[in-house]
Amino acid sequence: MNTFTINIALLITVIASLIHVANCASDIYVAHTQRISSVQFQPPIIEHYLDTVNAKSVIYCVAACNKHDLCRTCDYDSSTKQCRLFESLGSTGTLIPSIPTSSVFILNYCLQKTNNYDLSTIYSEPDYICTPALPGQSMTVYDAFQKLIVANNNVPLPLAERDVYMSSNGFYTSSSDSSAIRHYGYNGQLITAYPYSSSLSCINYNPKINTFIVCPYNIPRLETQLFNPNTSITMSQQNISTVGPPFYSYYDTNRLYISYRSSASPITIHLINGTKILTADSQSTGSFTPFTLWQSQLVFGTGNSISLFNLNGTYQSSWSYNFSSVVSLIGFIQHDYAGRRYFNDYNTNPSNKGVYIYNQNSTFYTVLNRACVWTCAIKITKRNITLVSLQSPSSSLYYYNF
């Protein structure tokens, strides 16, 4: 692979000119862009794929990524003019060997040394949060989330919301009041309410085909719902029978992974049509157990420990976290674009506060002092941090603008 650094001064000048010509207002600060030739990018999770656009040249592709509020990596095929945008940092994904006309571009917004053409990084993610909204500056993870707490900007959400799925265009919630699946912007404004007649718990969403995967509350099945994006009317529905009432589900391209409310059921693995093909090892057994996927592994939380499985459900390893306070049960697990790991204490007592933030190597960053009884979700864009906290007696969206 041929790896080199683009002349960043020239790159920024060209990007700025292109954006000006297109009459688009956008941040144009890019501290450092690395090009890796003859490869394609594979993100660590499917949610980090953002979009595919046509671009006249590599510069237009990098400009499109720079303009997008979530994009930090892109790849470009000069023969097809296809430009794919990804939320992930380049270091979190996988480089797949490809044809000579394909290249990956990694955007780095962290502060750099510029004297004597030395582009070595002073700050780097995931230990710092770097954004073009703060050109030439970087914040530690601790400082960034403390600003979120101090700002105390919040938008109330309906108490009936039970689960949340973060996407590239906002977040979706399931509801226990048998009324709707709701789509919100990251500012907390309701965009669309999809009518739904069942009380729901978990929710997952595939934006490419506008299909929801939801768990009817305490019923042994999943439901997939295809909605018309223009009318919000259900176009088709498929019921998938399960071994018990699901607690959490995850959709990854062509497979469904399901954990259960009952302590007697390990994770089951299904084709997207619902056919059960595998049962994970017994270490995935537990009641009300969340999990997620990251870099071709199932990350499963139970008690105060994390267990790792391969995508066929084979147990690999586990470790316990040294929490600053007693955690009775991990309630959600999430990774952001830089691989930072978030989880909470799933507890019915609202006084038990805390969203715990760790690095992939288990380095502890901070506890976000916000009650999160049912579940939470976090999104860091180039402009702000958003926390969705679903709990009793109230649910809210919290945000901090850089």
QUIBEL-V27920 format. One record per residue. RES is the residue in three letters. D_LAST is the distance of its C-alpha to the last C-alpha in Angstrom with 2 decimals. Layout:
res:RES d_last:D_LAST
res:RES d_last:D_LAST
//
This chain:
res:MET d_last:36.32
res:ASN d_last:35.42
res:THR d_last:32.03
res:PHE d_last:30.74
res:THR d_last:27.78
res:ILE d_last:27.19
res:ASN d_last:27.27
res:ILE d_last:23.57
res:ALA d_last:24.19
res:LEU d_last:26.49
res:LEU d_last:24.25
res:ILE d_last:21.32
res:THR d_last:23.93
res:VAL d_last:25.49
res:ILE d_last:22.33
res:ALA d_last:21.37
res:SER d_last:24.96
res:LEU d_last:25.08
res:ILE d_last:22.01
res:HIS d_last:23.55
res:VAL d_last:26.88
res:ALA d_last:25.54
res:ASN d_last:23.97
res:CYS d_last:20.61
res:ALA d_last:17.32
res:SER d_last:14.93
res:ASP d_last:12.78
res:ILE d_last:15.63
res:TYR d_last:14.37
res:VAL d_last:16.17
res:ALA d_last:17.06
res:HIS d_last:20.00
res:THR d_last:21.80
res:GLN d_last:24.77
res:ARG d_last:27.63
res:ILE d_last:30.09
res:SER d_last:33.22
res:SER d_last:35.61
res:VAL d_last:33.32
res:GLN d_last:31.28
res:PHE d_last:28.22
res:GLN d_last:28.58
res:PRO d_last:25.44
res:PRO d_last:25.88
res:ILE d_last:25.70
res:ILE d_last:26.55
res:GLU d_last:23.32
res:HIS d_last:21.50
res:TYR d_last:23.70
res:LEU d_last:21.89
res:ASP d_last:24.38
res:THR d_last:27.25
res:VAL d_last:27.54
res:ASN d_last:30.20
res:ALA d_last:29.31
res:LYS d_last:31.82
res:SER d_last:30.93
res:VAL d_last:28.72
res:ILE d_last:26.54
res:TYR d_last:25.96
res:CYS d_last:25.10
res:VAL d_last:22.49
res:ALA d_last:21.10
res:ALA d_last:20.97
res:CYS d_last:19.05
res:ASN d_last:16.58
res:LYS d_last:16.11
res:HIS d_last:15.78
res:ASP d_last:12.43
res:LEU d_last:13.96
res:CYS d_last:16.52
res:ARG d_last:16.87
res:THR d_last:20.68
res:CYS d_last:23.39
res:ASP d_last:27.14
res:TYR d_last:29.53
res:ASP d_last:33.29
res:SER d_last:34.77
res:SER d_last:37.98
res:THR d_last:36.54
res:LYS d_last:33.41
res:GLN d_last:31.51
res:CYS d_last:27.82
res:ARG d_last:26.20
res:LEU d_last:22.46
res:PHE d_last:21.12
res:GLU d_last:17.97
res:SER d_last:19.35
res:LEU d_last:18.99
res:GLY d_last:22.36
res:SER d_last:23.45
res:THR d_last:23.43
res:GLY d_last:25.77
res:THR d_last:29.33
res:LEU d_last:30.83
res:ILE d_last:33.89
res:PRO d_last:36.65
res:SER d_last:37.17
res:ILE d_last:38.98
res:PRO d_last:38.66
res:THR d_last:36.87
res:SER d_last:33.87
res:SER d_last:30.92
res:VAL d_last:27.59
res:PHE d_last:24.53
res:ILE d_last:21.77
res:LEU d_last:18.47
res:ASN d_last:16.87
res:TYR d_last:13.54
res:CYS d_last:14.24
res:LEU d_last:15.53
res:GLN d_last:19.24
res:LYS d_last:22.36
res:THR d_last:23.81
res:ASN d_last:26.94
res:ASN d_last:30.19
res:TYR d_last:28.47
res:ASP d_last:27.34
res:LEU d_last:24.48
res:SER d_last:24.41
res:THR d_last:21.04
res:ILE d_last:19.94
res:TYR d_last:17.25
res:SER d_last:17.45
res:GLU d_last:16.24
res:PRO d_last:16.89
res:ASP d_last:16.92
res:TYR d_last:13.55
res:ILE d_last:10.39
res:CYS d_last:10.05
res:THR d_last:8.23
res:PRO d_last:9.41
res:ALA d_last:6.24
res:LEU d_last:6.89
res:PRO d_last:10.65
res:GLY d_last:12.96
res:GLN d_last:10.74
res:SER d_last:10.54
res:MET d_last:9.99
res:THR d_last:12.87
res:VAL d_last:12.91
res:TYR d_last:14.22
res:ASP d_last:11.61
res:ALA d_last:8.69
res:PHE d_last:11.05
res:GLN d_last:12.34
res:LYS d_last:9.19
res:LEU d_last:9.64
res:ILE d_last:13.22
res:VAL d_last:13.02
res:ALA d_last:10.92
res:ASN d_last:13.77
res:ASN d_last:12.75
res:ASN d_last:15.45
res:VAL d_last:17.71
res:PRO d_last:21.26
res:LEU d_last:22.86
res:PRO d_last:26.65
res:LEU d_last:28.27
res:ALA d_last:30.35
res:GLU d_last:27.56
res:ARG d_last:28.61
res:ASP d_last:26.72
res:VAL d_last:23.57
res:TYR d_last:23.03
res:MET d_last:19.68
res:SER d_last:20.18
res:SER d_last:18.63
res:ASN d_last:18.88
res:GLY d_last:17.98
res:PHE d_last:19.96
res:TYR d_last:23.63
res:THR d_last:25.46
res:SER d_last:29.11
res:SER d_last:30.94
res:SER d_last:33.91
res:ASP d_last:35.20
res:SER d_last:36.80
res:SER d_last:35.01
res:ALA d_last:32.38
res:ILE d_last:29.83
res:ARG d_last:26.63
res:HIS d_last:23.87
res:TYR d_last:20.52
res:GLY d_last:17.44
res:TYR d_last:14.07
res:ASN d_last:13.85
res:GLY d_last:17.09
res:GLN d_last:19.44
res:LEU d_last:22.73
res:ILE d_last:23.56
res:THR d_last:26.94
res:ALA d_last:29.34
res:TYR d_last:31.88
res:PRO d_last:35.05
res:TYR d_last:36.26
res:SER d_last:39.29
res:SER d_last:38.79
res:SER d_last:36.98
res:LEU d_last:34.48
res:SER d_last:32.79
res:CYS d_last:31.03
res:ILE d_last:29.41
res:ASN d_last:28.61
res:TYR d_last:28.09
res:ASN d_last:28.99
res:PRO d_last:27.23
res:LYS d_last:29.62
res:ILE d_last:32.56
res:ASN d_last:30.91
res:THR d_last:32.61
res:PHE d_last:31.71
res:ILE d_last:33.25
res:VAL d_last:33.67
res:CYS d_last:35.70
res:PRO d_last:38.02
res:TYR d_last:38.03
res:ASN d_last:40.74
res:ILE d_last:42.61
res:PRO d_last:43.54
res:ARG d_last:41.96
res:LEU d_last:38.87
res:GLU d_last:38.52
res:THR d_last:37.03
res:GLN d_last:36.30
res:LEU d_last:36.02
res:PHE d_last:34.73
res:ASN d_last:35.15
res:PRO d_last:31.59
res:ASN d_last:33.00
res:THR d_last:35.07
res:SER d_last:33.59
res:ILE d_last:37.22
res:THR d_last:38.27
res:MET d_last:40.03
res:SER d_last:41.16
res:GLN d_last:41.02
res:GLN d_last:42.16
res:ASN d_last:42.97
res:ILE d_last:42.81
res:SER d_last:44.99
res:THR d_last:43.73
res:VAL d_last:45.58
res:GLY d_last:43.94
res:PRO d_last:41.13
res:PRO d_last:37.90
res:PHE d_last:34.96
res:TYR d_last:32.49
res:SER d_last:32.75
res:TYR d_last:31.05
res:TYR d_last:31.78
res:ASP d_last:31.79
res:THR d_last:33.33
res:ASN d_last:36.92
res:ARG d_last:37.02
res:LEU d_last:36.24
res:TYR d_last:35.74
res:ILE d_last:36.54
res:SER d_last:36.55
res:TYR d_last:38.53
res:ARG d_last:38.77
res:SER d_last:42.10
res:SER d_last:42.53
res:ALA d_last:45.42
res:SER d_last:43.52
res:PRO d_last:41.72
res:ILE d_last:39.21
res:THR d_last:41.00
res:ILE d_last:40.20
res:HIS d_last:41.13
res:LEU d_last:41.30
res:ILE d_last:39.24
res:ASN d_last:42.48
res:GLY d_last:42.70
res:THR d_last:45.40
res:LYS d_last:45.05
res:ILE d_last:45.52
res:LEU d_last:44.55
res:THR d_last:44.08
res:ALA d_last:41.84
res:ASP d_last:43.43
res:SER d_last:44.12
res:GLN d_last:41.22
res:SER d_last:39.00
res:THR d_last:41.02
res:GLY d_last:39.40
res:SER d_last:38.65
res:PHE d_last:35.22
res:THR d_last:33.84
res:PRO d_last:30.52
res:PHE d_last:30.05
res:THR d_last:28.06
res:LEU d_last:28.67
res:TRP d_last:27.17
res:GLN d_last:28.79
res:SER d_last:32.14
res:GLN d_last:32.43
res:LEU d_last:32.48
res:VAL d_last:30.40
res:PHE d_last:32.20
res:GLY d_last:31.37
res:THR d_last:34.13
res:GLY d_last:34.54
res:ASN d_last:32.34
res:SER d_last:32.94
res:ILE d_last:31.81
res:SER d_last:34.47
res:LEU d_last:34.29
res:PHE d_last:36.58
res:ASN d_last:37.18
res:LEU d_last:36.86
res:ASN d_last:40.51
res:GLY d_last:39.93
res:THR d_last:41.60
res:TYR d_last:40.43
res:GLN d_last:39.15
res:SER d_last:37.71
res:SER d_last:35.88
res:TRP d_last:34.34
res:SER d_last:33.32
res:TYR d_last:30.08
res:ASN d_last:30.41
res:PHE d_last:28.46
res:SER d_last:27.76
res:SER d_last:29.68
res:VAL d_last:32.21
res:VAL d_last:30.97
res:SER d_last:33.66
res:LEU d_last:32.38
res:ILE d_last:29.36
res:GLY d_last:28.25
res:PHE d_last:25.74
res:ILE d_last:24.64
res:GLN d_last:21.74
res:HIS d_last:20.33
res:ASP d_last:17.01
res:TYR d_last:16.80
res:ALA d_last:17.32
res:GLY d_last:20.11
res:ARG d_last:18.62
res:ARG d_last:20.92
res:TYR d_last:20.29
res:PHE d_last:23.15
res:ASN d_last:24.32
res:ASP d_last:27.61
res:TYR d_last:29.41
res:ASN d_last:31.28
res:THR d_last:32.59
res:ASN d_last:31.95
res:PRO d_last:28.64
res:SER d_last:28.83
res:ASN d_last:28.17
res:LYS d_last:24.42
res:GLY d_last:22.29
res:VAL d_last:20.33
res:TYR d_last:21.27
res:ILE d_last:19.18
res:TYR d_last:21.29
res:ASN d_last:21.54
res:GLN d_last:24.31
res:ASN d_last:26.67
res:SER d_last:26.32
res:THR d_last:24.33
res:PHE d_last:22.83
res:TYR d_last:19.19
res:THR d_last:18.80
res:VAL d_last:19.77
res:LEU d_last:17.29
res:ASN d_last:19.34
res:ARG d_last:19.48
res:ALA d_last:22.90
res:CYS d_last:23.37
res:VAL d_last:27.09
res:TRP d_last:27.59
res:THR d_last:24.70
res:CYS d_last:20.94
res:ALA d_last:18.66
res:ILE d_last:15.17
res:LYS d_last:13.17
res:ILE d_last:10.23
res:THR d_last:9.49
res:LYS d_last:8.04
res:ARG d_last:5.54
res:ASN d_last:5.34
res:ILE d_last:7.90
res:THR d_last:11.13
res:LEU d_last:14.21
res:VAL d_last:17.53
res:SER d_last:20.14
res:LEU d_last:23.74
res:GLN d_last:26.14
res:SER d_last:28.85
res:PRO d_last:29.14
res:SER d_last:25.91
res:SER d_last:23.27
res:SER d_last:19.69
res:LEU d_last:16.37
res:TYR d_last:13.47
res:TYR d_last:9.80
res:TYR d_last:6.45
res:ASN d_last:3.80
res:PHE d_last:0.00
//
